[in-house]
Amino acid sequence: MEIMQLVGLGLVAAVLAVTIRHNKPELAMLLSVATGIMIFLAVLGKIGAVIDVLKELSERASLNMVYLGTLLKIVGIAYIADFGAQICRDAGEGAIGAKIEFAAKILVLVLAVPIVAAVLQSLLKLVP
Amino acid sequence: MGYDVNLIFKIIGIGILVGVAHYVLKSSGKEDYALIATLGGLGIVLIWVVQLLGTFFDQVRSVFKLF
């Protein structure tokens, strides 16, 4: 049961962070960053397995691989940006976190533009 | 599971050590040394965390095929 290990890791890190937050808040923030990274790294491999299955399915459905790649990039950007924004918000810098989310939204929009263009192109084909 | 839980205890150890050093140096009147001790501890922990963050970003990049 991997979830037990991860919950235990999180609880231990939370207790230690509360202990240290009183006189060294910057180290408590770095501790929470390290804990978050460890929990994320532990489950990232499983996401990779799911993504492989998705890729195989899309190949079987003879989808264009460009679309799945764009989708995966968007999901990755969202994960990383959410991670950074939450850490900034935890450290009391909500404004920087909001800017990170803003940047992520723009990057996702840039990635999504080719797909929107393709949709519009196929719509134009349908119109006589 | 490919992670090093010892890093958390190392960070906490540095934190407690730096806190005690800060307290002792401050109570003996050496405020500037107290600041240097705090900055040193913060630098060490920051180097560890940034290295971990680098491996994390590499993993995410390879899983999601980001550039």
N, CA and C atoms of all chains as a GROMACS GRO file, in nm:
protein
  585
    1MET      N    1   0.084  -0.120   0.000
    1MET     CA    2   0.000   0.000   0.000
    1MET      C    3   0.088   0.124   0.000
    2GLU      N    4   0.100   0.180  -0.116
    2GLU     CA    5   0.190   0.295  -0.128
    2GLU      C    6   0.130   0.420  -0.065
    3ILE      N    7  -0.005   0.425  -0.062
    3ILE     CA    8  -0.069   0.546  -0.010
    3ILE      C    9  -0.039   0.565   0.137
    4MET      N   10  -0.022   0.452   0.211
    4MET     CA   11   0.013   0.463   0.353
    4MET      C   12   0.147   0.533   0.369
    5GLN      N   13   0.245   0.488   0.285
    5GLN     CA   14   0.378   0.550   0.294
    5GLN      C   15   0.372   0.698   0.263
    6LEU      N   16   0.294   0.732   0.159
    6LEU     CA   17   0.290   0.873   0.119
    6LEU      C   18   0.221   0.959   0.225
    7VAL      N   19   0.110   0.906   0.282
    7VAL     CA   20   0.042   0.982   0.387
    7VAL      C   21   0.132   0.996   0.509
    8GLY      N   22   0.204   0.889   0.542
    8GLY     CA   23   0.297   0.898   0.655
    8GLY      C   24   0.405   1.001   0.631
    9LEU      N   25   0.460   1.000   0.509
    9LEU     CA   26   0.561   1.099   0.475
    9LEU      C   27   0.505   1.240   0.490
   10GLY      N   28   0.383   1.260   0.440
   10GLY     CA   29   0.324   1.393   0.448
   10GLY      C   30   0.300   1.436   0.592
   11LEU      N   31   0.251   1.343   0.675
   11LEU     CA   32   0.222   1.380   0.814
   11LEU      C   33   0.349   1.413   0.890
   12VAL      N   34   0.454   1.329   0.870
   12VAL     CA   35   0.581   1.355   0.939
   12VAL      C   36   0.636   1.491   0.897
   13ALA      N   37   0.632   1.517   0.766
   13ALA     CA   38   0.685   1.644   0.718
   13ALA      C   39   0.603   1.761   0.770
   14ALA      N   40   0.471   1.742   0.783
   14ALA     CA   41   0.387   1.852   0.833
   14ALA      C   42   0.421   1.882   0.978
   15VAL      N   43   0.438   1.775   1.059
   15VAL     CA   44   0.471   1.799   1.200
   15VAL      C   45   0.605   1.870   1.212
   16LEU      N   46   0.704   1.824   1.132
   16LEU     CA   47   0.837   1.887   1.139
   16LEU      C   48   0.830   2.032   1.092
   17ALA      N   49   0.751   2.058   0.989
   17ALA     CA   50   0.742   2.195   0.938
   17ALA      C   51   0.677   2.287   1.040
   18VAL      N   52   0.575   2.236   1.110
   18VAL     CA   53   0.511   2.319   1.214
   18VAL      C   54   0.610   2.346   1.326
   19THR      N   55   0.695   2.244   1.358
   19THR     CA   56   0.795   2.265   1.464
   19THR      C   57   0.890   2.379   1.429
   20ILE      N   58   0.929   2.384   1.302
   20ILE     CA   59   1.036   2.476   1.264
   20ILE      C   60   0.981   2.610   1.218
   21ARG      N   61   0.850   2.616   1.189
   21ARG     CA   62   0.795   2.739   1.131
   21ARG      C   63   0.807   2.856   1.227
   22HIS      N   64   0.810   2.823   1.358
   22HIS     CA   65   0.807   2.929   1.457
   22HIS      C   66   0.926   3.023   1.445
   23ASN      N   67   1.049   2.964   1.432
   23ASN     CA   68   1.164   3.055   1.427
   23ASN      C   69   1.236   3.056   1.293
   24LYS      N   70   1.212   2.957   1.206
   24LYS     CA   71   1.276   2.963   1.073
   24LYS      C   72   1.171   2.937   0.965
   25PRO      N   73   1.088   3.032   0.933
   25PRO     CA   74   0.981   3.006   0.835
   25PRO      C   75   1.032   2.976   0.695
   26GLU      N   76   1.150   3.030   0.656
   26GLU     CA   77   1.199   3.004   0.521
   26GLU      C   78   1.239   2.858   0.504
   27LEU      N   79   1.298   2.799   0.612
   27LEU     CA   80   1.333   2.657   0.603
   27LEU      C   81   1.208   2.569   0.604
   28ALA      N   82   1.104   2.614   0.676
   28ALA     CA   83   0.979   2.537   0.674
   28ALA      C   84   0.921   2.535   0.533
   29MET      N   85   0.932   2.648   0.463
   29MET     CA   86   0.880   2.653   0.325
   29MET      C   87   0.960   2.560   0.234
   30LEU      N   88   1.095   2.560   0.249
   30LEU     CA   89   1.176   2.470   0.166
   30LEU      C   90   1.144   2.324   0.198
   31LEU      N   91   1.116   2.298   0.327
   31LEU     CA   92   1.079   2.160   0.365
   31LEU      C   93   0.951   2.118   0.296
   32SER      N   94   0.855   2.210   0.291
   32SER     CA   95   0.729   2.171   0.225
   32SER      C   96   0.750   2.153   0.076
   33VAL      N   97   0.841   2.234   0.016
   33VAL     CA   98   0.873   2.214  -0.126
   33VAL      C   99   0.931   2.075  -0.149
   34ALA      N  100   1.028   2.037  -0.064
   34ALA     CA  101   1.093   1.907  -0.081
   34ALA      C  102   0.993   1.793  -0.064
   35THR      N  103   0.904   1.807   0.035
   35THR     CA  104   0.804   1.701   0.056
   35THR      C  105   0.711   1.689  -0.063
   36GLY      N  106   0.667   1.806  -0.114
   36GLY     CA  107   0.580   1.802  -0.231
   36GLY      C  108   0.646   1.735  -0.349
   37ILE      N  109   0.774   1.766  -0.372
   37ILE     CA  110   0.845   1.707  -0.485
   37ILE      C  111   0.855   1.556  -0.466
   38MET      N  112   0.884   1.512  -0.342
   38MET     CA  113   0.899   1.367  -0.320
   38MET      C  114   0.768   1.294  -0.347
   39ILE      N  115   0.657   1.351  -0.296
   39ILE     CA  116   0.528   1.284  -0.318
   39ILE      C  117   0.496   1.281  -0.468
   40PHE      N  118   0.527   1.391  -0.536
   40PHE     CA  119   0.499   1.398  -0.680
   40PHE      C  120   0.584   1.296  -0.757
   41LEU      N  121   0.714   1.289  -0.720
   41LEU     CA  122   0.804   1.195  -0.789
   41LEU      C  123   0.757   1.052  -0.770
   42ALA      N  124   0.699   1.024  -0.650
   42ALA     CA  125   0.658   0.886  -0.622
   42ALA      C  126   0.545   0.842  -0.713
   43VAL      N  127   0.458   0.938  -0.753
   43VAL     CA  128   0.343   0.897  -0.834
   43VAL      C  129   0.361   0.929  -0.981
   44LEU      N  130   0.473   0.996  -1.015
   44LEU     CA  131   0.491   1.037  -1.155
   44LEU      C  132   0.509   0.917  -1.246
   45GLY      N  133   0.578   0.812  -1.195
   45GLY     CA  134   0.599   0.694  -1.278
   45GLY      C  135   0.468   0.628  -1.317
   46LYS      N  136   0.372   0.631  -1.224
   46LYS     CA  137   0.241   0.570  -1.253
   46LYS      C  138   0.166   0.651  -1.359
   47ILE      N  139   0.178   0.783  -1.352
   47ILE     CA  140   0.117   0.866  -1.457
   47ILE      C  141   0.178   0.828  -1.592
   48GLY      N  142   0.310   0.802  -1.592
   48GLY     CA  143   0.375   0.763  -1.717
   48GLY      C  144   0.315   0.636  -1.775
   49ALA      N  145   0.286   0.537  -1.688
   49ALA     CA  146   0.225   0.413  -1.736
   49ALA      C  147   0.089   0.440  -1.798
   50VAL      N  148   0.008   0.525  -1.731
   50VAL     CA  149  -0.125   0.557  -1.785
   50VAL      C  150  -0.112   0.626  -1.920
   51ILE      N  151  -0.011   0.714  -1.931
   51ILE     CA  152   0.006   0.787  -2.056
   51ILE      C  153   0.044   0.691  -2.169
   52ASP      N  154   0.127   0.590  -2.136
   52ASP     CA  155   0.162   0.491  -2.238
   52ASP      C  156   0.038   0.419  -2.290
   53VAL      N  157  -0.053   0.383  -2.196
   53VAL     CA  158  -0.177   0.316  -2.237
   53VAL      C  159  -0.259   0.408  -2.327
   54LEU      N  160  -0.268   0.536  -2.288
   54LEU     CA  161  -0.343   0.632  -2.368
   54LEU      C  162  -0.285   0.642  -2.509
   55LYS      N  163  -0.152   0.642  -2.516
   55LYS     CA  164  -0.087   0.653  -2.646
   55LYS      C  165  -0.120   0.532  -2.734
   56GLU      N  166  -0.114   0.414  -2.671
   56GLU     CA  167  -0.145   0.293  -2.747
   56GLU      C  168  -0.288   0.297  -2.799
   57LEU      N  169  -0.380   0.344  -2.711
   57LEU     CA  170  -0.521   0.353  -2.753
   57LEU      C  171  -0.536   0.450  -2.869
   58SER      N  172  -0.468   0.562  -2.862
   58SER     CA  173  -0.484   0.660  -2.969
   58SER      C  174  -0.422   0.609  -3.098
   59GLU      N  175  -0.317   0.528  -3.087
   59GLU     CA  176  -0.260   0.470  -3.208
   59GLU      C  177  -0.358   0.371  -3.270
   60ARG      N  178  -0.427   0.295  -3.182
   60ARG     CA  179  -0.522   0.198  -3.233
   60ARG      C  180  -0.641   0.268  -3.299
   61ALA      N  181  -0.678   0.385  -3.246
   61ALA     CA  182  -0.787   0.462  -3.306
   61ALA      C  183  -0.739   0.547  -3.423
   62SER      N  184  -0.612   0.530  -3.459
   62SER     CA  185  -0.548   0.605  -3.569
   62SER      C  186  -0.575   0.754  -3.559
   63LEU      N  187  -0.556   0.806  -3.434
   63LEU     CA  188  -0.563   0.951  -3.415
   63LEU      C  189  -0.430   1.012  -3.456
   64ASN      N  190  -0.434   1.140  -3.486
   64ASN     CA  191  -0.310   1.209  -3.514
   64ASN      C  192  -0.233   1.227  -3.382
   65MET      N  193  -0.105   1.186  -3.381
   65MET     CA  194  -0.028   1.190  -3.257
   65MET      C  195   0.000   1.332  -3.211
   66VAL      N  196  -0.010   1.429  -3.304
   66VAL     CA  197   0.019   1.567  -3.266
   66VAL      C  198  -0.078   1.615  -3.159
   67TYR      N  199  -0.205   1.572  -3.174
   67TYR     CA  200  -0.306   1.620  -3.080
   67TYR      C  201  -0.283   1.564  -2.940
   68LEU      N  202  -0.251   1.435  -2.932
   68LEU     CA  203  -0.225   1.376  -2.801
   68LEU      C  204  -0.102   1.438  -2.736
   69GLY      N  205   0.002   1.464  -2.819
   69GLY     CA  206   0.122   1.527  -2.765
   69GLY      C  207   0.092   1.665  -2.709
   70THR      N  208   0.013   1.742  -2.783
   70THR     CA  209  -0.025   1.875  -2.732
   70THR      C  210  -0.102   1.865  -2.602
   71LEU      N  211  -0.193   1.767  -2.597
   71LEU     CA  212  -0.273   1.748  -2.476
   71LEU      C  213  -0.183   1.715  -2.356
   72LEU      N  214  -0.087   1.626  -2.380
   72LEU     CA  215   0.003   1.588  -2.271
   72LEU      C  216   0.086   1.706  -2.226
   73LYS      N  217   0.132   1.788  -2.324
   73LYS     CA  218   0.210   1.905  -2.286
   73LYS      C  219   0.127   1.998  -2.200
   74ILE      N  220   0.000   2.015  -2.236
   74ILE     CA  221  -0.086   2.104  -2.158
   74ILE      C  222  -0.102   2.051  -2.017
   75VAL      N  223  -0.121   1.919  -2.005
   75VAL     CA  224  -0.137   1.861  -1.870
   75VAL      C  225  -0.010   1.882  -1.788
   76GLY      N  226   0.107   1.862  -1.853
   76GLY     CA  227   0.233   1.882  -1.781
   76GLY      C  228   0.250   2.024  -1.735
   77ILE      N  229   0.220   2.119  -1.824
   77ILE     CA  230   0.230   2.260  -1.786
   77ILE      C  231   0.138   2.290  -1.669
   78ALA      N  232   0.017   2.235  -1.673
   78ALA     CA  233  -0.079   2.261  -1.566
   78ALA      C  234  -0.029   2.205  -1.433
   79TYR      N  235   0.028   2.082  -1.436
   79TYR     CA  236   0.079   2.024  -1.312
   79TYR      C  237   0.189   2.111  -1.253
   80ILE      N  238   0.288   2.146  -1.337
   80ILE     CA  239   0.404   2.220  -1.285
   80ILE      C  240   0.361   2.356  -1.234
   81ALA      N  241   0.274   2.424  -1.311
   81ALA     CA  242   0.234   2.558  -1.271
   81ALA      C  243   0.152   2.555  -1.142
   82ASP      N  244   0.068   2.453  -1.129
   82ASP     CA  245  -0.012   2.442  -1.007
   82ASP      C  246   0.078   2.419  -0.887
   83PHE      N  247   0.179   2.333  -0.906
   83PHE     CA  248   0.276   2.307  -0.800
   83PHE      C  249   0.342   2.437  -0.754
   84GLY      N  250   0.397   2.511  -0.850
   84GLY     CA  251   0.467   2.634  -0.814
   84GLY      C  252   0.374   2.737  -0.753
   85ALA      N  253   0.254   2.749  -0.808
   85ALA     CA  254   0.162   2.850  -0.757
   85ALA      C  255   0.118   2.819  -0.615
   86GLN      N  256   0.095   2.690  -0.586
   86GLN     CA  257   0.054   2.655  -0.451
   86GLN      C  258   0.165   2.680  -0.351
   87ILE      N  259   0.290   2.654  -0.394
   87ILE     CA  260   0.401   2.678  -0.301
   87ILE      C  261   0.416   2.827  -0.274
   88CYS      N  262   0.402   2.908  -0.378
   88CYS     CA  263   0.409   3.053  -0.357
   88CYS      C  264   0.298   3.098  -0.263
   89ARG      N  265   0.177   3.044  -0.280
   89ARG     CA  266   0.066   3.085  -0.197
   89ARG      C  267   0.089   3.042  -0.051
   90ASP      N  268   0.150   2.922  -0.035
   90ASP     CA  269   0.183   2.876   0.099
   90ASP      C  270   0.281   2.969   0.168
   91ALA      N  271   0.375   3.022   0.090
   91ALA     CA  272   0.478   3.109   0.147
   91ALA      C  273   0.426   3.250   0.168
   92GLY      N  274   0.298   3.272   0.141
   92GLY     CA  275   0.242   3.404   0.166
   92GLY      C  276   0.253   3.499   0.050
   93GLU      N  277   0.299   3.449  -0.067
   93GLU     CA  278   0.314   3.535  -0.184
   93GLU      C  279   0.205   3.500  -0.286
   94GLY      N  280   0.082   3.531  -0.250
   94GLY     CA  281  -0.029   3.497  -0.339
   94GLY      C  282  -0.020   3.566  -0.473
   95ALA      N  283   0.039   3.686  -0.475
   95ALA     CA  284   0.047   3.759  -0.602
   95ALA      C  285   0.136   3.686  -0.701
   96ILE      N  286   0.252   3.636  -0.654
   96ILE     CA  287   0.342   3.564  -0.745
   96ILE      C  288   0.276   3.436  -0.794
   97GLY      N  289   0.204   3.368  -0.703
   97GLY     CA  290   0.133   3.247  -0.744
   97GLY      C  291   0.032   3.276  -0.853
   98ALA      N  292  -0.040   3.387  -0.838
   98ALA     CA  293  -0.138   3.424  -0.941
   98ALA      C  294  -0.070   3.452  -1.073
   99LYS      N  295   0.048   3.512  -1.069
   99LYS     CA  296   0.121   3.540  -1.194
   99LYS      C  297   0.167   3.410  -1.259
  100ILE      N  298   0.211   3.314  -1.178
  100ILE     CA  299   0.251   3.185  -1.234
  100ILE      C  300   0.134   3.121  -1.307
  101GLU      N  301   0.016   3.127  -1.243
  101GLU     CA  302  -0.102   3.067  -1.308
  101GLU      C  303  -0.137   3.141  -1.436
  102PHE      N  304  -0.119   3.272  -1.434
  102PHE     CA  305  -0.145   3.352  -1.554
  102PHE      C  306  -0.052   3.310  -1.668
  103ALA      N  307   0.078   3.295  -1.634
  103ALA     CA  308   0.174   3.254  -1.737
  103ALA      C  309   0.139   3.116  -1.791
  104ALA      N  310   0.097   3.026  -1.702
  104ALA     CA  311   0.061   2.892  -1.747
  104ALA      C  312  -0.058   2.897  -1.840
  105LYS      N  313  -0.156   2.983  -1.807
  105LYS     CA  314  -0.273   2.994  -1.894
  105LYS      C  315  -0.233   3.040  -2.032
  106ILE      N  316  -0.142   3.139  -2.039
  106ILE     CA  317  -0.101   3.189  -2.170
  106ILE      C  318  -0.028   3.081  -2.248
  107LEU      N  319   0.063   3.007  -2.179
  107LEU     CA  320   0.137   2.902  -2.249
  107LEU      C  321   0.044   2.793  -2.301
  108VAL      N  322  -0.058   2.759  -2.220
  108VAL     CA  323  -0.155   2.658  -2.264
  108VAL      C  324  -0.232   2.710  -2.385
  109LEU      N  325  -0.266   2.839  -2.381
  109LEU     CA  326  -0.339   2.898  -2.493
  109LEU      C  327  -0.256   2.891  -2.621
  110VAL      N  328  -0.124   2.921  -2.608
  110VAL     CA  329  -0.036   2.916  -2.724
  110VAL      C  330  -0.031   2.774  -2.781
  111LEU      N  331  -0.027   2.674  -2.690
  111LEU     CA  332  -0.022   2.536  -2.737
  111LEU      C  333  -0.154   2.495  -2.803
  112ALA      N  334  -0.265   2.555  -2.755
  112ALA     CA  335  -0.396   2.510  -2.804
  112ALA      C  336  -0.434   2.578  -2.934
  113VAL      N  337  -0.365   2.684  -2.973
  113VAL     CA  338  -0.404   2.757  -3.094
  113VAL      C  339  -0.404   2.668  -3.219
  114PRO      N  340  -0.302   2.583  -3.243
  114PRO     CA  341  -0.306   2.499  -3.364
  114PRO      C  342  -0.428   2.407  -3.367
  115ILE      N  343  -0.470   2.355  -3.250
  115ILE     CA  344  -0.586   2.267  -3.248
  115ILE      C  345  -0.712   2.345  -3.283
  116VAL      N  346  -0.725   2.465  -3.227
  116VAL     CA  347  -0.841   2.548  -3.259
  116VAL      C  348  -0.842   2.580  -3.408
  117ALA      N  349  -0.723   2.609  -3.462
  117ALA     CA  350  -0.715   2.639  -3.605
  117ALA      C  351  -0.758   2.519  -3.688
  118ALA      N  352  -0.716   2.398  -3.643
  118ALA     CA  353  -0.755   2.278  -3.718
  118ALA      C  354  -0.906   2.257  -3.714
  119VAL      N  355  -0.966   2.283  -3.597
  119VAL     CA  356  -1.111   2.270  -3.586
  119VAL      C  357  -1.181   2.367  -3.680
  120LEU      N  358  -1.133   2.491  -3.683
  120LEU     CA  359  -1.194   2.590  -3.771
  120LEU      C  360  -1.177   2.549  -3.918
  121GLN      N  361  -1.058   2.492  -3.949
  121GLN     CA  362  -1.033   2.450  -4.086
  121GLN      C  363  -1.134   2.342  -4.129
  122SER      N  364  -1.156   2.245  -4.040
  122SER     CA  365  -1.249   2.139  -4.078
  122SER      C  366  -1.393   2.193  -4.085
  123LEU      N  367  -1.424   2.293  -4.001
  123LEU     CA  368  -1.555   2.356  -4.010
  123LEU      C  369  -1.572   2.423  -4.145
  124LEU      N  370  -1.466   2.490  -4.192
  124LEU     CA  371  -1.472   2.559  -4.321
  124LEU      C  372  -1.493   2.460  -4.434
  125LYS      N  373  -1.435   2.338  -4.416
  125LYS     CA  374  -1.454   2.237  -4.519
  125LYS      C  375  -1.600   2.194  -4.526
  126LEU      N  376  -1.665   2.191  -4.406
  126LEU     CA  377  -1.804   2.148  -4.405
  126LEU      C  378  -1.896   2.251  -4.472
  127VAL      N  379  -1.860   2.379  -4.455
  127VAL     CA  380  -1.944   2.483  -4.515
  127VAL      C  381  -1.925   2.484  -4.666
  128PRO      N  382  -2.030   2.477  -4.742
  128PRO     CA  383  -2.016   2.472  -4.888
  128PRO      C  384  -1.975   2.610  -4.947
  129MET      N  385   0.990   0.309  -0.516
  129MET     CA  386   0.972   0.453  -0.496
  129MET      C  387   1.110   0.519  -0.496
  130GLY      N  388   1.130   0.607  -0.589
  130GLY     CA  389   1.263   0.663  -0.605
  130GLY      C  390   1.281   0.798  -0.540
  131TYR      N  391   1.272   0.804  -0.410
  131TYR     CA  392   1.301   0.932  -0.347
  131TYR      C  393   1.374   0.911  -0.216
  132ASP      N  394   1.433   1.016  -0.168
  132ASP     CA  395   1.522   1.010  -0.054
  132ASP      C  396   1.456   1.083   0.062
  133VAL      N  397   1.393   1.004   0.154
  133VAL     CA  398   1.320   1.066   0.264
  133VAL      C  399   1.416   1.134   0.362
  134ASN      N  400   1.544   1.088   0.362
  134ASN     CA  401   1.640   1.146   0.456
  134ASN      C  402   1.656   1.295   0.437
  135LEU      N  403   1.626   1.344   0.315
  135LEU     CA  404   1.642   1.486   0.289
  135LEU      C  405   1.557   1.570   0.382
  136ILE      N  406   1.436   1.519   0.414
  136ILE     CA  407   1.347   1.594   0.504
  136ILE      C  408   1.411   1.608   0.642
  137PHE      N  409   1.469   1.496   0.691
  137PHE     CA  410   1.529   1.502   0.823
  137PHE      C  411   1.655   1.587   0.822
  138LYS      N  412   1.727   1.584   0.706
  138LYS     CA  413   1.844   1.672   0.697
  138LYS      C  414   1.803   1.818   0.704
  139ILE      N  415   1.695   1.852   0.633
  139ILE     CA  416   1.650   1.992   0.634
  139ILE      C  417   1.609   2.034   0.775
  140ILE      N  418   1.535   1.944   0.844
  140ILE     CA  419   1.491   1.977   0.980
  140ILE      C  420   1.611   1.992   1.072
  141GLY      N  421   1.712   1.902   1.055
  141GLY     CA  422   1.833   1.912   1.137
  141GLY      C  423   1.902   2.045   1.118
  142ILE      N  424   1.918   2.085   0.991
  142ILE     CA  425   1.981   2.215   0.965
  142ILE      C  426   1.898   2.326   1.027
  143GLY      N  427   1.766   2.314   1.018
  143GLY     CA  428   1.680   2.419   1.072
  143GLY      C  429   1.696   2.434   1.222
  144ILE      N  430   1.695   2.320   1.294
  144ILE     CA  431   1.708   2.328   1.440
  144ILE      C  432   1.845   2.380   1.479
  145LEU      N  433   1.948   2.329   1.405
  145LEU     CA  434   2.086   2.372   1.434
  145LEU      C  435   2.100   2.522   1.415
  146VAL      N  436   2.049   2.571   1.302
  146VAL     CA  437   2.061   2.714   1.273
  146VAL      C  438   1.981   2.796   1.373
  147GLY      N  439   1.865   2.742   1.415
  147GLY     CA  440   1.787   2.814   1.515
  147GLY      C  441   1.862   2.828   1.646
  148VAL      N  442   1.925   2.717   1.690
  148VAL     CA  443   2.001   2.723   1.816
  148VAL      C  444   2.120   2.817   1.802
  149ALA      N  445   2.191   2.806   1.688
  149ALA     CA  446   2.307   2.893   1.667
  149ALA      C  447   2.266   3.039   1.664
  150HIS      N  448   2.153   3.066   1.600
  150HIS     CA  449   2.102   3.202   1.595
  150HIS      C  450   2.074   3.256   1.735
  151TYR      N  451   2.010   3.170   1.816
  151TYR     CA  452   1.975   3.212   1.952
  151TYR      C  453   2.099   3.240   2.035
  152VAL      N  454   2.197   3.144   2.028
  152VAL     CA  455   2.318   3.158   2.110
  152VAL      C  456   2.396   3.282   2.068
  153LEU      N  457   2.414   3.297   1.936
  153LEU     CA  458   2.495   3.410   1.888
  153LEU      C  459   2.427   3.543   1.919
  154LYS      N  460   2.295   3.542   1.911
  154LYS     CA  461   2.224   3.666   1.937
  154LYS      C  462   2.232   3.704   2.085
  155SER      N  463   2.223   3.601   2.171
  155SER     CA  464   2.225   3.633   2.314
  155SER      C  465   2.365   3.669   2.362
  156SER      N  466   2.469   3.630   2.283
  156SER     CA  467   2.604   3.672   2.322
  156SER      C  468   2.645   3.798   2.247
  157GLY      N  469   2.549   3.864   2.183
  157GLY     CA  470   2.577   3.997   2.128
  157GLY      C  471   2.635   3.999   1.990
  158LYS      N  472   2.645   3.882   1.920
  158LYS     CA  473   2.704   3.881   1.785
  158LYS      C  474   2.593   3.866   1.682
  159GLU      N  475   2.524   3.973   1.660
  159GLU     CA  476   2.407   3.967   1.573
  159GLU      C  477   2.445   3.942   1.428
  160ASP      N  478   2.560   3.996   1.384
  160ASP     CA  479   2.600   3.979   1.244
  160ASP      C  480   2.635   3.833   1.216
  161TYR      N  481   2.702   3.767   1.313
  161TYR     CA  482   2.731   3.624   1.294
  161TYR      C  483   2.603   3.542   1.290
  162ALA      N  484   2.505   3.585   1.369
  162ALA     CA  485   2.376   3.514   1.369
  162ALA      C  486   2.313   3.522   1.230
  163LEU      N  487   2.321   3.639   1.169
  163LEU     CA  488   2.266   3.654   1.034
  163LEU      C  489   2.340   3.566   0.934
  164ILE      N  490   2.476   3.561   0.949
  164ILE     CA  491   2.555   3.479   0.857
  164ILE      C  492   2.520   3.331   0.872
  165ALA      N  493   2.499   3.287   0.998
  165ALA     CA  494   2.462   3.147   1.020
  165ALA      C  495   2.328   3.116   0.955
  166THR      N  496   2.233   3.208   0.970
  166THR     CA  497   2.102   3.185   0.909
  166THR      C  498   2.114   3.176   0.757
  167LEU      N  499   2.193   3.268   0.700
  167LEU     CA  500   2.207   3.268   0.554
  167LEU      C  501   2.277   3.143   0.505
  168GLY      N  502   2.379   3.095   0.580
  168GLY     CA  503   2.450   2.974   0.541
  168GLY      C  504   2.358   2.853   0.540
  169GLY      N  505   2.281   2.840   0.648
  169GLY     CA  506   2.188   2.727   0.653
  169GLY      C  507   2.087   2.733   0.540
  170LEU      N  508   2.036   2.852   0.515
  170LEU     CA  509   1.939   2.868   0.407
  170LEU      C  510   2.001   2.832   0.273
  171GLY      N  511   2.129   2.872   0.253
  171GLY     CA  512   2.196   2.841   0.126
  171GLY      C  513   2.212   2.692   0.105
  172ILE      N  514   2.257   2.622   0.212
  172ILE     CA  515   2.276   2.476   0.200
  172ILE      C  516   2.145   2.407   0.162
  173VAL      N  517   2.038   2.442   0.238
  173VAL     CA  518   1.909   2.377   0.212
  173VAL      C  519   1.858   2.413   0.074
  174LEU      N  520   1.882   2.538   0.033
  174LEU     CA  521   1.836   2.582  -0.098
  174LEU      C  522   1.904   2.503  -0.209
  175ILE      N  523   2.035   2.474  -0.191
  175ILE     CA  524   2.106   2.395  -0.293
  175ILE      C  525   2.044   2.256  -0.305
  176TRP      N  526   2.017   2.193  -0.189
  176TRP     CA  527   1.955   2.058  -0.194
  176TRP      C  528   1.821   2.063  -0.265
  177VAL      N  529   1.739   2.161  -0.222
  177VAL     CA  530   1.602   2.164  -0.276
  177VAL      C  531   1.605   2.196  -0.426
  178VAL      N  532   1.698   2.282  -0.468
  178VAL     CA  533   1.702   2.316  -0.610
  178VAL      C  534   1.747   2.196  -0.693
  179GLN      N  535   1.841   2.116  -0.638
  179GLN     CA  536   1.880   1.994  -0.710
  179GLN      C  537   1.762   1.898  -0.724
  180LEU      N  538   1.686   1.884  -0.612
  180LEU     CA  539   1.568   1.797  -0.617
  180LEU      C  540   1.466   1.849  -0.718
  181LEU      N  541   1.452   1.982  -0.720
  181LEU     CA  542   1.357   2.043  -0.813
  181LEU      C  543   1.400   2.018  -0.957
  182GLY      N  544   1.533   2.020  -0.980
  182GLY     CA  545   1.582   1.993  -1.115
  182GLY      C  546   1.549   1.852  -1.160
  183THR      N  547   1.570   1.753  -1.072
  183THR     CA  548   1.534   1.616  -1.110
  183THR      C  549   1.384   1.603  -1.133
  184PHE      N  550   1.306   1.676  -1.050
  184PHE     CA  551   1.161   1.673  -1.064
  184PHE      C  552   1.118   1.727  -1.200
  185PHE      N  553   1.176   1.841  -1.239
  185PHE     CA  554   1.139   1.899  -1.368
  185PHE      C  555   1.182   1.808  -1.482
  186ASP      N  556   1.300   1.745  -1.470
  186ASP     CA  557   1.345   1.653  -1.575
  186ASP      C  558   1.246   1.537  -1.590
  187GLN      N  559   1.201   1.484  -1.474
  187GLN     CA  560   1.106   1.371  -1.479
  187GLN      C  561   0.977   1.412  -1.546
  188VAL      N  562   0.924   1.529  -1.504
  188VAL     CA  563   0.797   1.574  -1.562
  188VAL      C  564   0.815   1.596  -1.712
  189ARG      N  565   0.931   1.652  -1.749
  189ARG     CA  566   0.954   1.678  -1.892
  189ARG      C  567   0.959   1.549  -1.972
  190SER      N  568   1.019   1.444  -1.911
  190SER     CA  569   1.029   1.320  -1.988
  190SER      C  570   0.896   1.245  -1.990
  191VAL      N  571   0.814   1.260  -1.884
  191VAL     CA  572   0.686   1.189  -1.882
  191VAL      C  573   0.589   1.254  -1.979
  192PHE      N  574   0.581   1.388  -1.975
  192PHE     CA  575   0.482   1.457  -2.056
  192PHE      C  576   0.537   1.504  -2.191
  193LYS      N  577   0.660   1.466  -2.225
  193LYS     CA  578   0.722   1.501  -2.353
  193LYS      C  579   0.720   1.652  -2.376
  194LEU      N  580   0.756   1.726  -2.272
  194LEU     CA  581   0.758   1.872  -2.283
  194LEU      C  582   0.890   1.913  -2.347
  195PHE      N  583   0.888   1.957  -2.466
  195PHE     CA  584   1.004   2.016  -2.534
  195PHE      C  585   1.132   1.938  -2.512
   0.00000   0.00000   0.00000
